[in-house]
């Protein structure tokens, strides 16, 4: 421990100057470093590739209708599941709203692609 105030002041000034010099040099050394390579993302269940049908584009209006309908049905099922965790007094209203949204989605799908039942 330094008891002389002049020596203490000198050591503090020296430490501040050293810290300032290091802070000026640090960004240069960090900026000059090359970026690390991007890591490959490996999903736990990605041992088998996706089925070919997942990458095949829908071409005909019937295929597009079936895909859009499947998406609407899945969205409706998700909405119903969300409604089921609500209190009983809100479930009926929620399920009714989910049904209205599903019906309007299906109406839009039929108008866009035709009705393939």
Secondary structure, 3 states (H helix, E strand, C coil): CCCCHHHHHHHHHHHHHHHHHHHHHHHHHHHCCCCCCCCCCCCCCCCCCCCHHHCCCCCCHHHHHHHHHHHHHHHHHHHHHHHHCCCHHHHHHHHHHHHHHHHHHHHHHHHHHCCCC
